[in-house]
């Protein structure tokens, strides 16, 4: 028996990147430097800066949603940042954005992730549904017996960011049995960063992750 919750997002950039400006460059991942393709664009953009954090907000066509990229200050990892960044901090960061002419360079990337959430849910106190004999899903059984229990909760995500836009999907299943002629301030996502898809009105992230290596495997 499966209970599946899914979300799918496919958004085109309001201001698309030109494929002609895509160039190969180095990305400094935690364990090694890798070659990857960087999308490049210059112009006025929503620039984010606060407490050592720098970033950009790139709107999609409908402008309700935007891609957010955040670079922690040197010496701080994205994981350190995300663990100390509250929802209010994120909302204030977005509210205090400034339009600024910059040179942006961000890698194209695809990323996927899959994991079991059973242990996390169990540690949060949700243990009865996973325990045979204690779980009671008898109303879901034609026989009325209480022999049903949750054996696993699987979560899988996928995101693709390129010159056209962003495509992202997430599924949770509960299982029972690029150089510029004019010098501009440069924002280059050439080291691990936080990324996400944000509802600009509420500041709520629909999708959020850490990019440590843009070379998709």
C-alpha positions in Angstrom: 0.0 0.0 0.0 1.4 3.4 -0.9 0.4 6.9 0.2 2.2 9.4 -2.2 2.6 13.1 -1.9 4.2 14.9 -4.9 5.1 18.4 -6.0 6.2 19.5 -9.5 7.6 22.9 -10.5 8.6 24.0 -14.0 9.4 27.7 -14.4 11.1 29.7 -17.2 13.3 32.6 -16.1 11.8 36.0 -16.6 15.2 37.0 -18.0 16.7 34.0 -19.6 20.4 33.3 -19.8 21.9 33.2 -23.3 23.4 29.8 -24.1 26.1 31.8 -26.1 27.4 33.1 -22.7 27.7 29.7 -21.1 31.3 28.8 -20.4 33.3 26.2 -18.6 34.9 27.1 -15.3 36.1 25.7 -12.0 33.8 24.9 -9.1 35.5 24.4 -5.7 33.6 21.5 -4.2 34.5 20.4 -0.6 36.9 17.6 -1.7 38.2 18.7 -5.1 37.9 21.3 -7.9 35.7 20.2 -10.8 35.0 21.6 -14.2 31.4 22.6 -14.9 29.4 24.9 -17.2 28.5 28.3 -15.9 25.6 30.4 -17.1 26.5 34.1 -17.2 24.4 37.3 -17.2 25.0 40.9 -16.5 22.5 43.6 -15.7 20.2 44.8 -12.9 19.2 42.0 -10.6 17.8 41.6 -7.1 20.9 41.4 -5.0 20.9 40.0 -1.5 23.4 40.9 1.2 23.3 40.6 5.0 25.6 39.4 7.8 28.2 38.1 5.4 25.7 36.4 3.2 25.5 37.4 -0.5 23.1 36.1 -3.1 20.7 36.8 -5.9 16.9 36.4 -6.5 16.1 35.5 -10.0 12.3 35.7 -10.9 10.4 33.3 -13.0 8.0 34.5 -15.7 5.0 34.7 -13.4 7.1 36.6 -10.7 5.3 34.9 -7.9 8.2 32.5 -7.6 11.9 33.1 -7.8 15.1 31.1 -7.7 17.3 32.1 -4.8 21.0 31.5 -4.5 22.9 32.2 -1.3 26.7 32.2 -0.8 27.9 32.0 2.8 30.8 34.1 3.9 34.2 32.6 3.4 35.0 30.1 6.1 31.3 29.2 6.6 29.8 26.2 5.0 26.3 26.1 3.5 25.3 23.6 6.1 26.4 26.0 8.9 24.4 28.7 7.3 21.3 26.8 6.7 21.3 25.4 10.3 21.3 29.0 11.6 19.0 30.7 9.1 15.5 31.0 10.4 12.4 31.5 8.3 12.3 35.1 9.5 16.0 35.7 8.5 15.2 34.4 5.1 12.1 36.6 4.8 14.0 39.7 5.9 16.8 38.9 3.5 14.3 38.8 0.6 12.5 41.9 1.8 15.7 43.9 2.0 16.8 42.9 -1.5 18.4 45.7 -3.6 18.4 46.1 -7.4 22.0 46.2 -8.4 23.9 45.9 -11.7 26.1 42.9 -11.3 27.8 40.2 -13.2 26.3 36.9 -12.3 27.8 33.5 -12.8 26.0 30.4 -11.7 26.5 26.8 -12.7 24.1 24.7 -14.6 23.2 21.8 -12.5 21.0 18.8 -12.0 20.7 17.2 -8.6 18.7 14.3 -7.2 18.4 12.9 -3.7 16.6 10.0 -2.2 16.4 8.8 1.4 14.2 7.0 3.9 12.6 9.3 6.5 11.6 6.4 8.8 14.4 7.0 11.3 13.8 10.8 11.4 10.1 10.4 11.9 10.7 7.7 14.6 13.1 10.0 16.5 10.5 12.8 16.3 8.1 10.5 18.3 6.2 8.9 15.4 6.9 5.3 16.4 3.5 3.7 16.9 2.6 3.6 13.1 5.9 1.7 12.4 5.4 -0.9 15.1 3.5 -4.1 14.3 0.9 -4.8 16.9 0.8 -1.2 18.1 -0.2 0.5 14.8 -3.9 0.5 14.2 -4.9 0.9 10.5 -7.8 -1.5 10.9 -10.2 1.0 9.2 -8.1 0.8 6.1 -8.3 -3.0 5.9 -11.3 -4.8 4.4 -10.9 -7.5 7.0 -10.9 -5.0 9.9 -7.7 -6.5 11.3 -5.0 -4.3 12.9 -2.2 -6.1 11.1 -1.2 -3.1 8.9 1.7 -0.9 9.8 4.1 1.5 8.0 7.2 -0.2 6.9 9.0 2.8 5.3 8.6 6.5 4.2 10.6 7.3 1.1 11.4 10.8 -0.1 13.0 11.6 -3.5 13.8 15.0 -5.1 15.1 16.2 -8.5 16.0 19.6 -9.7 17.5 20.9 -13.0 18.7 24.5 -13.5 19.7 25.7 -17.0 19.6 28.7 -19.3 15.8 28.3 -19.8 14.7 28.0 -16.2 14.2 25.5 -13.5 12.5 22.2 -13.3 12.0 20.6 -10.0 10.0 17.7 -8.5 9.7 16.1 -5.1 7.9 13.0 -4.1 7.4 11.6 -0.7 5.9 8.1 -0.5 4.7 6.4 2.6 5.1 2.7 2.1 3.1 0.1 3.8 4.4 -3.3 3.4 30.1 32.9 -17.6 33.8 37.9 -19.2 32.4 41.4 -19.5 33.7 44.5 -21.4 32.7 46.7 -18.4 33.8 45.8 -14.9 30.9 45.1 -12.6 30.6 43.7 -9.1 30.8 40.0 -9.6 28.7 37.4 -7.9 30.0 33.9 -8.7 28.6 30.8 -7.3 31.9 28.9 -7.7 31.8 27.2 -4.3 29.2 25.4 -2.3 26.0 27.4 -2.0 22.4 27.2 -0.9 19.7 27.3 -3.6 15.9 27.1 -3.6 12.6 28.1 -5.1 10.9 30.8 -3.1 7.4 32.1 -2.9 8.3 35.8 -3.1 5.2 37.0 -1.3 5.5 34.8 1.7 9.2 34.0 1.7 8.4 30.4 2.1 10.7 28.0 0.2 9.0 25.4 -1.9 12.2 23.7 -2.6 15.6 24.2 -0.9 19.0 22.4 -1.1 22.8 22.7 -0.9 24.9 22.5 -4.0 28.3 21.1 -3.3 29.1 19.6 -6.7 27.3 20.6 -9.8 28.5 17.7 -11.8 25.5 15.5 -12.0 26.1 11.8 -11.4 
